[in-house]
Every structure is written in C-alpha cells, then in structure tokens.
Amino acid sequence: MIVKKYLSNPLVTGTFFLTLAGTTSRFMGFFFRIFLNNVMGSTGLGLYQLVIPLMSVCMSLCCNGFQTATSKLVAEKPQNRQIILICAIIMSATIALLLTIIMYSNANYISICILSEPRCTELVKALSFSILPAAIHSCINGYYYGLKKAAVPAATQLIEQTARIGTCYLIYAILSDGGSCFKPVYSIYGIVAGEASATVFSVITIKKDFSYFKISVKNLKTTAYGMAALFIPLSLNYILASFSSSFENVLIPRTLKLYGLSPALALDIFGTICTVWAKQSRCSLSICSPVR
C-alpha cells in the first residue's frame, strides 16, 4: 500500500522518469562524443565544440526562460493552459526565427570575428535550423511540467538523443560505403534531426489537448504580459550562465594561438581536451553508478 501510494505521487513518478531519461541520455552522449572523435578526429571535434556554445546562447534567449515561465503559469492556472502554451510558442518561435535568420545570414562573420575559425561557417549555418524546433518542443515540455506529467518531456529527451545519434551513425555508414570522410557539419545535421524529431513527437502528443479550443485575442494579450514578466528575468539569468560557458570554449583555442600555436594545432589540442573531458565524465559516472 505504501509503495502504491508513492508511485501514484506525480512528484515521485516524474522524478523517476526524468532521472532515468537523463541518465540514459548522458550515457548515450558520452559514447557518442567518443564516436565523433574517432570518425572526425580531434580537429573535427574541436570545430564541433566551438559552435555548440552558440546553440546554448540561443536556447537561453528563446527556450529556457519560456519553458520555465510556461511551467509556472500552467501549474498556477491549468484552466488556461492552452492559451498559455500558444502564447509561449508564438513568442518563443518569433525570437527563434529571428535568431535563425541572424545566424544563417551572418555565419561567416560569426565564424571569423567571434569564433576565430573560418571553417565553422558551414556548421553555424546548419546549426541555425535547429533553433526553431528546439523552441517549440521546449515550450511543450514546460506545459507538461506544469501539469506534472514528466513522462512526455522524458520521452522527448530520449527521442531527441536517439534521433541525433542515429542520424549521425546513418550518415557515417553511408559515407563508409562510398569511401568518403565524416565532416564536422554532419554532426550538426544530427542535432537538427534530433530537435525536429522531438518537436514532431511533442506536437503529436499535445494535439489531443487542443481538440475543442478557441483562441481569444484578449486572453492572448493578457497572457503575453504575464509571460513577459516571467520570461525576461529568467532569460537574463540563463544568458549570463551560457555566455560564461561559451566564452570559455571560444577562449581556449584563441589563447593557444596567442601562445604561438598554429590555428590547426590549436584546434586539434582543443578537440583533444574536449575528448579527455568526455572520457573523465564517463568514468566519474561509472564510479558513481552501482556495481552490477
């Protein structure tokens, strides 16, 4: 009876699903990072790691704040959950679309002036297409967090990671048959595929909740003000944290160049450092995990 009582608690079941999904995704991510190092080499992994912080910054601008705000508002007013989600998606998707246009059209400038690596141009352009789907399914995740239904965000996380790794491995298998090499941009294609798959799953899942819903412009406007009041301070917090991490990734290869290394060698060492971090993280998780 006690076990049944705890299992019926949404906090317990939600924690279980999210912990399971998070742990599984991390294990998949660790091995995936090592796979990327094997097929792209340290230089390719260095290019990949240089552009990833850009997505982190974009997530801070158009995803994280809206997800938390959506979760809070839905939990407080579940009767208005549909209008809250629609408002969040409209606002988040608008910012995401602007970021996509800015990143794609200024990819060369970002690569040369910010990342100090012209070879990142193609990767930045490809990465820009992942922002919009990420914004949409992030808002939907916040919607389900507010309803205390963590199973859907947990499943979304696993689907995203599986699609990402599966796409990269499929591209690698096709290229191996043709004798071609695995370029760093292909790993970004995996990210885009993962975000798109997660969005499709989220939209299909939530579609049944909007069967008999009518939108009101007045309610949408009122909700937008409440959403903005939460989104702005939350996003500022996320932006500061992501900028700090992104600055570190950009600073390492740039400092290696100042030390006297060539751009190619600096990027190669940066990729090696990233690989060592990934392996150390995997070992730490293995030590913390129970022995079977």
Rosetta blueprint (number, residue, H / E / L):
1 M L
2 I H
3 V H
4 K H
5 K H
6 Y H
7 L H
8 S L
9 N L
10 P H
11 L H
12 V H
13 T H
14 G H
15 T H
16 F H
17 F H
18 L H
19 T H
20 L H
21 A H
22 G H
23 T H
24 T H
25 S H
26 R H
27 F H
28 M H
29 G H
30 F H
31 F H
32 F H
33 R H
34 I H
35 F H
36 L H
37 N H
38 N H
39 V H
40 M H
41 G H
42 S H
43 T H
44 G H
45 L H
46 G H
47 L H
48 Y H
49 Q H
50 L H
51 V H
52 I H
53 P H
54 L H
55 M H
56 S H
57 V H
58 C H
59 M H
60 S H
61 L H
62 C H
63 C L
64 N H
65 G H
66 F H
67 Q H
68 T H
69 A H
70 T H
71 S H
72 K H
73 L H
74 V H
75 A H
76 E H
77 K L
78 P H
79 Q H
80 N H
81 R H
82 Q H
83 I H
84 I H
85 L H
86 I H
87 C H
88 A H
89 I H
90 I H
91 M H
92 S H
93 A H
94 T H
95 I H
96 A H
97 L H
98 L H
99 L H
100 T H
101 I H
102 I H
103 M H
104 Y H
105 S H
106 N L
107 A H
108 N H
109 Y H
110 I H
111 S H
112 I H
113 C H
114 I H
115 L L
116 S L
117 E L
118 P H
119 R H
120 C H
121 T H
122 E H
123 L H
124 V H
125 K H
126 A H
127 L H
128 S H
129 F L
130 S L
131 I H
132 L H
133 P H
134 A H
135 A H
136 I H
137 H H
138 S H
139 C H
140 I H
141 N H
142 G H
143 Y H
144 Y H
145 Y H
146 G H
147 L L
148 K L
149 K L
150 A L
151 A H
152 V H
153 P H
154 A H
155 A H
156 T H
157 Q H
158 L H
159 I H
160 E H
161 Q H
162 T H
163 A H
164 R H
165 I H
166 G H
167 T H
168 C H
169 Y H
170 L H
171 I H
172 Y H
173 A H
174 I H
175 L H
176 S H
177 D H
178 G H
179 G L
180 S L
181 C L
182 F L
183 K L
184 P H
185 V H
186 Y H
187 S H
188 I H
189 Y H
190 G H
191 I H
192 V H
193 A H
194 G H
195 E H
196 A H
197 S H
198 A H
199 T H
200 V H
201 F H
202 S H
203 V H
204 I H
205 T H
206 I H
207 K H
208 K H
209 D H
210 F H
211 S L
212 Y L
213 F L
214 K L
215 I L
216 S L
217 V H
218 K H
219 N H
220 L H
221 K H
222 T H
223 T H
224 A H
225 Y H
226 G H
227 M H
228 A H
229 A H
230 L H
231 F H
232 I H
233 P H
234 L H
235 S H
236 L H
237 N H
238 Y H
239 I H
240 L H
241 A H
242 S H
243 F H
244 S H
245 S H
246 S H
247 F H
248 E H
249 N H
250 V H
251 L H
252 I H
253 P H
254 R H
255 T H
256 L H
257 K H
258 L H
259 Y H
260 G L
261 L L
262 S L
263 P H
264 A H
265 L H
266 A H
267 L H
268 D H
269 I H
270 F H
271 G H
272 T H
273 I H
274 C H
275 T H
276 V H
277 W H
278 A H
279 K H
280 Q H
281 S H
282 R H
283 C H
284 S H
285 L H
286 S H
287 I H
288 C H
289 S L
290 P L
291 V L
292 R L
